[in-house]
């Protein structure tokens, strides 16, 4: 599939805002506060990207925000821009087992980091990286239909 060359910055702003609104806000999967905390972006800044006259979201912010959203959110944006974005398929029990293992690794790392009671910037980066490795797996479990990942 080729890139949709007619897709404008204004079109991207609208598409990104609409997609965020599908998953973020009152009564949705995530609150703006959840997204802000998960991305280290101020809540007001996150909200500004869904405002009618909001700014164009920089690519680095887009990646941080859309990493927190379900994989379907990124797939929606990519599809509208003319790209195919296949979701990663994994075995049912393998998904859950891997997520539990990764979560345990995150807890072990966090416990070790918290021993001295202070989280340094480099330790925060380690936690962010470790969490980032298993968040997609958790999203896969949380967004599956029928109670089991597919």
PyMOL commands that place a pseudoatom at each C-alpha (Angstrom):
pseudoatom trace, name=CA, resn=UNK, resi=1, chain=A, elem=C, hetatm=0, pos=[0.000, 0.000, 0.000]
pseudoatom trace, name=CA, resn=UNK, resi=2, chain=A, elem=C, hetatm=0, pos=[1.367, 3.426, -0.779]
pseudoatom trace, name=CA, resn=UNK, resi=3, chain=A, elem=C, hetatm=0, pos=[1.346, 6.621, 1.208]
pseudoatom trace, name=CA, resn=UNK, resi=4, chain=A, elem=C, hetatm=0, pos=[-1.660, 8.882, 0.726]
pseudoatom trace, name=CA, resn=UNK, resi=5, chain=A, elem=C, hetatm=0, pos=[0.115, 11.978, -0.611]
pseudoatom trace, name=CA, resn=UNK, resi=6, chain=A, elem=C, hetatm=0, pos=[-3.079, 14.053, -0.393]
pseudoatom trace, name=CA, resn=UNK, resi=7, chain=A, elem=C, hetatm=0, pos=[-3.190, 13.686, 3.383]
pseudoatom trace, name=CA, resn=UNK, resi=8, chain=A, elem=C, hetatm=0, pos=[-2.580, 17.154, 4.869]
pseudoatom trace, name=CA, resn=UNK, resi=9, chain=A, elem=C, hetatm=0, pos=[-1.407, 18.372, 8.264]
pseudoatom trace, name=CA, resn=UNK, resi=10, chain=A, elem=C, hetatm=0, pos=[-4.937, 19.602, 8.948]
pseudoatom trace, name=CA, resn=UNK, resi=11, chain=A, elem=C, hetatm=0, pos=[-6.270, 16.192, 7.980]
pseudoatom trace, name=CA, resn=UNK, resi=12, chain=A, elem=C, hetatm=0, pos=[-3.779, 14.571, 10.355]
pseudoatom trace, name=CA, resn=UNK, resi=13, chain=A, elem=C, hetatm=0, pos=[-4.856, 16.897, 13.201]
pseudoatom trace, name=CA, resn=UNK, resi=14, chain=A, elem=C, hetatm=0, pos=[-8.497, 15.963, 12.727]
pseudoatom trace, name=CA, resn=UNK, resi=15, chain=A, elem=C, hetatm=0, pos=[-7.777, 12.237, 12.400]
pseudoatom trace, name=CA, resn=UNK, resi=16, chain=A, elem=C, hetatm=0, pos=[-5.534, 12.166, 15.483]
pseudoatom trace, name=CA, resn=UNK, resi=17, chain=A, elem=C, hetatm=0, pos=[-8.048, 14.149, 17.556]
pseudoatom trace, name=CA, resn=UNK, resi=18, chain=A, elem=C, hetatm=0, pos=[-10.952, 11.914, 16.479]
pseudoatom trace, name=CA, resn=UNK, resi=19, chain=A, elem=C, hetatm=0, pos=[-8.947, 8.782, 17.241]
pseudoatom trace, name=CA, resn=UNK, resi=20, chain=A, elem=C, hetatm=0, pos=[-7.898, 9.989, 20.685]
pseudoatom trace, name=CA, resn=UNK, resi=21, chain=A, elem=C, hetatm=0, pos=[-11.516, 10.893, 21.472]
pseudoatom trace, name=CA, resn=UNK, resi=22, chain=A, elem=C, hetatm=0, pos=[-12.538, 7.292, 20.675]
pseudoatom trace, name=CA, resn=UNK, resi=23, chain=A, elem=C, hetatm=0, pos=[-10.354, 5.962, 23.500]
pseudoatom trace, name=CA, resn=UNK, resi=24, chain=A, elem=C, hetatm=0, pos=[-9.771, 8.848, 25.910]
pseudoatom trace, name=CA, resn=UNK, resi=25, chain=A, elem=C, hetatm=0, pos=[-12.236, 10.855, 27.968]
pseudoatom trace, name=CA, resn=UNK, resi=26, chain=A, elem=C, hetatm=0, pos=[-15.138, 10.425, 30.352]
pseudoatom trace, name=CA, resn=UNK, resi=27, chain=A, elem=C, hetatm=0, pos=[-16.622, 6.936, 30.059]
pseudoatom trace, name=CA, resn=UNK, resi=28, chain=A, elem=C, hetatm=0, pos=[-13.890, 5.687, 27.739]
pseudoatom trace, name=CA, resn=UNK, resi=29, chain=A, elem=C, hetatm=0, pos=[-10.984, 3.276, 28.260]
pseudoatom trace, name=CA, resn=UNK, resi=30, chain=A, elem=C, hetatm=0, pos=[-8.611, 5.954, 29.538]
pseudoatom trace, name=CA, resn=UNK, resi=31, chain=A, elem=C, hetatm=0, pos=[-8.922, 9.388, 31.087]
pseudoatom trace, name=CA, resn=UNK, resi=32, chain=A, elem=C, hetatm=0, pos=[-6.820, 12.324, 29.976]
pseudoatom trace, name=CA, resn=UNK, resi=33, chain=A, elem=C, hetatm=0, pos=[-5.129, 12.083, 33.370]
pseudoatom trace, name=CA, resn=UNK, resi=34, chain=A, elem=C, hetatm=0, pos=[-4.224, 8.419, 32.690]
pseudoatom trace, name=CA, resn=UNK, resi=35, chain=A, elem=C, hetatm=0, pos=[-2.633, 9.341, 29.375]
pseudoatom trace, name=CA, resn=UNK, resi=36, chain=A, elem=C, hetatm=0, pos=[-0.806, 12.294, 30.919]
pseudoatom trace, name=CA, resn=UNK, resi=37, chain=A, elem=C, hetatm=0, pos=[0.639, 10.151, 33.718]
pseudoatom trace, name=CA, resn=UNK, resi=38, chain=A, elem=C, hetatm=0, pos=[1.656, 7.337, 31.358]
pseudoatom trace, name=CA, resn=UNK, resi=39, chain=A, elem=C, hetatm=0, pos=[3.393, 9.677, 28.924]
pseudoatom trace, name=CA, resn=UNK, resi=40, chain=A, elem=C, hetatm=0, pos=[4.814, 12.408, 31.186]
pseudoatom trace, name=CA, resn=UNK, resi=41, chain=A, elem=C, hetatm=0, pos=[2.895, 14.966, 29.108]
pseudoatom trace, name=CA, resn=UNK, resi=42, chain=A, elem=C, hetatm=0, pos=[0.795, 17.550, 30.957]
pseudoatom trace, name=CA, resn=UNK, resi=43, chain=A, elem=C, hetatm=0, pos=[-2.920, 16.743, 30.967]
pseudoatom trace, name=CA, resn=UNK, resi=44, chain=A, elem=C, hetatm=0, pos=[-3.759, 20.140, 29.464]
pseudoatom trace, name=CA, resn=UNK, resi=45, chain=A, elem=C, hetatm=0, pos=[-1.330, 19.505, 26.632]
pseudoatom trace, name=CA, resn=UNK, resi=46, chain=A, elem=C, hetatm=0, pos=[-2.912, 16.120, 25.893]
pseudoatom trace, name=CA, resn=UNK, resi=47, chain=A, elem=C, hetatm=0, pos=[-6.359, 17.751, 25.917]
pseudoatom trace, name=CA, resn=UNK, resi=48, chain=A, elem=C, hetatm=0, pos=[-5.156, 20.485, 23.548]
pseudoatom trace, name=CA, resn=UNK, resi=49, chain=A, elem=C, hetatm=0, pos=[-4.595, 17.937, 20.791]
pseudoatom trace, name=CA, resn=UNK, resi=50, chain=A, elem=C, hetatm=0, pos=[-8.300, 17.053, 20.717]
pseudoatom trace, name=CA, resn=UNK, resi=51, chain=A, elem=C, hetatm=0, pos=[-9.474, 20.681, 20.802]
pseudoatom trace, name=CA, resn=UNK, resi=52, chain=A, elem=C, hetatm=0, pos=[-11.016, 21.989, 17.591]
pseudoatom trace, name=CA, resn=UNK, resi=53, chain=A, elem=C, hetatm=0, pos=[-8.306, 24.628, 17.209]
pseudoatom trace, name=CA, resn=UNK, resi=54, chain=A, elem=C, hetatm=0, pos=[-5.567, 22.546, 18.836]
pseudoatom trace, name=CA, resn=UNK, resi=55, chain=A, elem=C, hetatm=0, pos=[-1.970, 22.316, 17.692]
pseudoatom trace, name=CA, resn=UNK, resi=56, chain=A, elem=C, hetatm=0, pos=[-0.509, 19.695, 15.367]
pseudoatom trace, name=CA, resn=UNK, resi=57, chain=A, elem=C, hetatm=0, pos=[0.872, 16.869, 17.519]
pseudoatom trace, name=CA, resn=UNK, resi=58, chain=A, elem=C, hetatm=0, pos=[4.655, 16.446, 17.140]
pseudoatom trace, name=CA, resn=UNK, resi=59, chain=A, elem=C, hetatm=0, pos=[5.777, 12.964, 16.109]
pseudoatom trace, name=CA, resn=UNK, resi=60, chain=A, elem=C, hetatm=0, pos=[7.525, 12.194, 19.421]
pseudoatom trace, name=CA, resn=UNK, resi=61, chain=A, elem=C, hetatm=0, pos=[4.343, 13.102, 21.331]
pseudoatom trace, name=CA, resn=UNK, resi=62, chain=A, elem=C, hetatm=0, pos=[2.236, 11.080, 18.886]
pseudoatom trace, name=CA, resn=UNK, resi=63, chain=A, elem=C, hetatm=0, pos=[4.394, 8.005, 19.535]
pseudoatom trace, name=CA, resn=UNK, resi=64, chain=A, elem=C, hetatm=0, pos=[4.189, 8.402, 23.321]
pseudoatom trace, name=CA, resn=UNK, resi=65, chain=A, elem=C, hetatm=0, pos=[0.404, 8.927, 23.304]
pseudoatom trace, name=CA, resn=UNK, resi=66, chain=A, elem=C, hetatm=0, pos=[-0.395, 6.180, 20.813]
pseudoatom trace, name=CA, resn=UNK, resi=67, chain=A, elem=C, hetatm=0, pos=[1.788, 3.696, 22.691]
pseudoatom trace, name=CA, resn=UNK, resi=68, chain=A, elem=C, hetatm=0, pos=[-0.611, 4.080, 25.631]
pseudoatom trace, name=CA, resn=UNK, resi=69, chain=A, elem=C, hetatm=0, pos=[-3.731, 3.668, 23.474]
pseudoatom trace, name=CA, resn=UNK, resi=70, chain=A, elem=C, hetatm=0, pos=[-4.945, 0.270, 22.247]
pseudoatom trace, name=CA, resn=UNK, resi=71, chain=A, elem=C, hetatm=0, pos=[-3.164, -0.948, 19.086]
pseudoatom trace, name=CA, resn=UNK, resi=72, chain=A, elem=C, hetatm=0, pos=[-6.342, -0.350, 17.105]
pseudoatom trace, name=CA, resn=UNK, resi=73, chain=A, elem=C, hetatm=0, pos=[-5.879, 3.409, 17.567]
pseudoatom trace, name=CA, resn=UNK, resi=74, chain=A, elem=C, hetatm=0, pos=[-2.557, 3.457, 15.725]
pseudoatom trace, name=CA, resn=UNK, resi=75, chain=A, elem=C, hetatm=0, pos=[-3.918, 1.062, 13.092]
pseudoatom trace, name=CA, resn=UNK, resi=76, chain=A, elem=C, hetatm=0, pos=[-6.796, 3.488, 12.452]
pseudoatom trace, name=CA, resn=UNK, resi=77, chain=A, elem=C, hetatm=0, pos=[-4.449, 6.427, 11.875]
pseudoatom trace, name=CA, resn=UNK, resi=78, chain=A, elem=C, hetatm=0, pos=[-2.067, 4.400, 9.716]
pseudoatom trace, name=CA, resn=UNK, resi=79, chain=A, elem=C, hetatm=0, pos=[-4.910, 3.020, 7.599]
pseudoatom trace, name=CA, resn=UNK, resi=80, chain=A, elem=C, hetatm=0, pos=[-6.315, 6.524, 6.948]
pseudoatom trace, name=CA, resn=UNK, resi=81, chain=A, elem=C, hetatm=0, pos=[-2.876, 7.675, 5.838]
pseudoatom trace, name=CA, resn=UNK, resi=82, chain=A, elem=C, hetatm=0, pos=[-2.623, 4.774, 3.399]
pseudoatom trace, name=CA, resn=UNK, resi=83, chain=A, elem=C, hetatm=0, pos=[-0.466, 2.371, 5.385]
pseudoatom trace, name=CA, resn=UNK, resi=84, chain=A, elem=C, hetatm=0, pos=[-1.379, -1.089, 6.591]
pseudoatom trace, name=CA, resn=UNK, resi=85, chain=A, elem=C, hetatm=0, pos=[-0.666, -1.714, 10.275]
pseudoatom trace, name=CA, resn=UNK, resi=86, chain=A, elem=C, hetatm=0, pos=[-1.016, -5.362, 11.202]
pseudoatom trace, name=CA, resn=UNK, resi=87, chain=A, elem=C, hetatm=0, pos=[-1.569, -6.214, 14.841]
pseudoatom trace, name=CA, resn=UNK, resi=88, chain=A, elem=C, hetatm=0, pos=[0.838, -8.723, 16.323]
pseudoatom trace, name=CA, resn=UNK, resi=89, chain=A, elem=C, hetatm=0, pos=[-0.831, -12.087, 16.808]
pseudoatom trace, name=CA, resn=UNK, resi=90, chain=A, elem=C, hetatm=0, pos=[0.330, -14.343, 19.623]
pseudoatom trace, name=CA, resn=UNK, resi=91, chain=A, elem=C, hetatm=0, pos=[-0.877, -17.615, 21.128]
pseudoatom trace, name=CA, resn=UNK, resi=92, chain=A, elem=C, hetatm=0, pos=[-3.582, -17.299, 23.810]
pseudoatom trace, name=CA, resn=UNK, resi=93, chain=A, elem=C, hetatm=0, pos=[-1.710, -18.739, 26.773]
pseudoatom trace, name=CA, resn=UNK, resi=94, chain=A, elem=C, hetatm=0, pos=[1.605, -17.381, 25.522]
pseudoatom trace, name=CA, resn=UNK, resi=95, chain=A, elem=C, hetatm=0, pos=[0.255, -13.838, 25.657]
pseudoatom trace, name=CA, resn=UNK, resi=96, chain=A, elem=C, hetatm=0, pos=[-0.846, -14.130, 29.272]
pseudoatom trace, name=CA, resn=UNK, resi=97, chain=A, elem=C, hetatm=0, pos=[2.298, -15.978, 30.366]
pseudoatom trace, name=CA, resn=UNK, resi=98, chain=A, elem=C, hetatm=0, pos=[4.581, -13.453, 28.705]
pseudoatom trace, name=CA, resn=UNK, resi=99, chain=A, elem=C, hetatm=0, pos=[2.656, -10.515, 30.215]
pseudoatom trace, name=CA, resn=UNK, resi=100, chain=A, elem=C, hetatm=0, pos=[2.895, -12.017, 33.707]
pseudoatom trace, name=CA, resn=UNK, resi=101, chain=A, elem=C, hetatm=0, pos=[6.615, -12.650, 33.282]
pseudoatom trace, name=CA, resn=UNK, resi=102, chain=A, elem=C, hetatm=0, pos=[7.218, -9.115, 32.049]
pseudoatom trace, name=CA, resn=UNK, resi=103, chain=A, elem=C, hetatm=0, pos=[5.128, -7.655, 34.873]
pseudoatom trace, name=CA, resn=UNK, resi=104, chain=A, elem=C, hetatm=0, pos=[7.140, -9.660, 37.414]
pseudoatom trace, name=CA, resn=UNK, resi=105, chain=A, elem=C, hetatm=0, pos=[10.358, -8.324, 35.888]
pseudoatom trace, name=CA, resn=UNK, resi=106, chain=A, elem=C, hetatm=0, pos=[9.007, -4.785, 36.159]
pseudoatom trace, name=CA, resn=UNK, resi=107, chain=A, elem=C, hetatm=0, pos=[8.084, -5.293, 39.835]
pseudoatom trace, name=CA, resn=UNK, resi=108, chain=A, elem=C, hetatm=0, pos=[11.505, -6.806, 40.601]
pseudoatom trace, name=CA, resn=UNK, resi=109, chain=A, elem=C, hetatm=0, pos=[13.278, -3.917, 38.889]
pseudoatom trace, name=CA, resn=UNK, resi=110, chain=A, elem=C, hetatm=0, pos=[11.052, -1.366, 40.630]
pseudoatom trace, name=CA, resn=UNK, resi=111, chain=A, elem=C, hetatm=0, pos=[11.596, -2.950, 44.033]
pseudoatom trace, name=CA, resn=UNK, resi=112, chain=A, elem=C, hetatm=0, pos=[15.344, -2.841, 43.557]
pseudoatom trace, name=CA, resn=UNK, resi=113, chain=A, elem=C, hetatm=0, pos=[15.221, 0.794, 42.427]
pseudoatom trace, name=CA, resn=UNK, resi=114, chain=A, elem=C, hetatm=0, pos=[13.064, 1.803, 45.413]
pseudoatom trace, name=CA, resn=UNK, resi=115, chain=A, elem=C, hetatm=0, pos=[15.425, 0.284, 48.003]
pseudoatom trace, name=CA, resn=UNK, resi=116, chain=A, elem=C, hetatm=0, pos=[17.103, 3.631, 48.665]
pseudoatom trace, name=CA, resn=UNK, resi=117, chain=A, elem=C, hetatm=0, pos=[13.788, 5.535, 48.500]
pseudoatom trace, name=CA, resn=UNK, resi=118, chain=A, elem=C, hetatm=0, pos=[14.865, 7.754, 45.598]
pseudoatom trace, name=CA, resn=UNK, resi=119, chain=A, elem=C, hetatm=0, pos=[14.187, 7.299, 41.889]
pseudoatom trace, name=CA, resn=UNK, resi=120, chain=A, elem=C, hetatm=0, pos=[16.904, 8.952, 39.825]
pseudoatom trace, name=CA, resn=UNK, resi=121, chain=A, elem=C, hetatm=0, pos=[16.304, 10.084, 36.245]
pseudoatom trace, name=CA, resn=UNK, resi=122, chain=A, elem=C, hetatm=0, pos=[18.287, 7.118, 34.908]
pseudoatom trace, name=CA, resn=UNK, resi=123, chain=A, elem=C, hetatm=0, pos=[16.280, 4.721, 37.100]
pseudoatom trace, name=CA, resn=UNK, resi=124, chain=A, elem=C, hetatm=0, pos=[13.051, 6.332, 35.872]
pseudoatom trace, name=CA, resn=UNK, resi=125, chain=A, elem=C, hetatm=0, pos=[14.251, 5.695, 32.306]
pseudoatom trace, name=CA, resn=UNK, resi=126, chain=A, elem=C, hetatm=0, pos=[14.861, 2.034, 33.163]
pseudoatom trace, name=CA, resn=UNK, resi=127, chain=A, elem=C, hetatm=0, pos=[11.341, 1.751, 34.614]
pseudoatom trace, name=CA, resn=UNK, resi=128, chain=A, elem=C, hetatm=0, pos=[9.856, 3.481, 31.577]
pseudoatom trace, name=CA, resn=UNK, resi=129, chain=A, elem=C, hetatm=0, pos=[11.707, 1.138, 29.211]
pseudoatom trace, name=CA, resn=UNK, resi=130, chain=A, elem=C, hetatm=0, pos=[10.770, -1.968, 31.222]
pseudoatom trace, name=CA, resn=UNK, resi=131, chain=A, elem=C, hetatm=0, pos=[7.101, -0.938, 31.374]
pseudoatom trace, name=CA, resn=UNK, resi=132, chain=A, elem=C, hetatm=0, pos=[7.140, -0.075, 27.684]
pseudoatom trace, name=CA, resn=UNK, resi=133, chain=A, elem=C, hetatm=0, pos=[8.195, -3.618, 26.885]
pseudoatom trace, name=CA, resn=UNK, resi=134, chain=A, elem=C, hetatm=0, pos=[5.110, -5.186, 28.441]
pseudoatom trace, name=CA, resn=UNK, resi=135, chain=A, elem=C, hetatm=0, pos=[2.409, -2.522, 27.966]
pseudoatom trace, name=CA, resn=UNK, resi=136, chain=A, elem=C, hetatm=0, pos=[1.569, -3.721, 24.422]
pseudoatom trace, name=CA, resn=UNK, resi=137, chain=A, elem=C, hetatm=0, pos=[1.099, -7.243, 25.776]
pseudoatom trace, name=CA, resn=UNK, resi=138, chain=A, elem=C, hetatm=0, pos=[-1.233, -5.977, 28.514]
pseudoatom trace, name=CA, resn=UNK, resi=139, chain=A, elem=C, hetatm=0, pos=[-3.178, -3.952, 25.956]
pseudoatom trace, name=CA, resn=UNK, resi=140, chain=A, elem=C, hetatm=0, pos=[-3.533, -7.068, 23.836]
pseudoatom trace, name=CA, resn=UNK, resi=141, chain=A, elem=C, hetatm=0, pos=[-5.040, -8.940, 26.795]
pseudoatom trace, name=CA, resn=UNK, resi=142, chain=A, elem=C, hetatm=0, pos=[-7.261, -6.019, 27.821]
pseudoatom trace, name=CA, resn=UNK, resi=143, chain=A, elem=C, hetatm=0, pos=[-8.698, -5.383, 24.369]
pseudoatom trace, name=CA, resn=UNK, resi=144, chain=A, elem=C, hetatm=0, pos=[-9.381, -8.944, 23.263]
pseudoatom trace, name=CA, resn=UNK, resi=145, chain=A, elem=C, hetatm=0, pos=[-12.938, -10.149, 22.740]
pseudoatom trace, name=CA, resn=UNK, resi=146, chain=A, elem=C, hetatm=0, pos=[-14.344, -13.261, 24.350]
pseudoatom trace, name=CA, resn=UNK, resi=147, chain=A, elem=C, hetatm=0, pos=[-12.060, -13.101, 27.378]
pseudoatom trace, name=CA, resn=UNK, resi=148, chain=A, elem=C, hetatm=0, pos=[-8.964, -14.633, 25.763]
pseudoatom trace, name=CA, resn=UNK, resi=149, chain=A, elem=C, hetatm=0, pos=[-6.272, -12.996, 23.678]
pseudoatom trace, name=CA, resn=UNK, resi=150, chain=A, elem=C, hetatm=0, pos=[-6.095, -13.894, 20.000]
for i in range(1, 150): cmd.bond("trace and resi %d" % i, "trace and resi %d" % (i + 1))
show_as sticks, trace
zoom trace
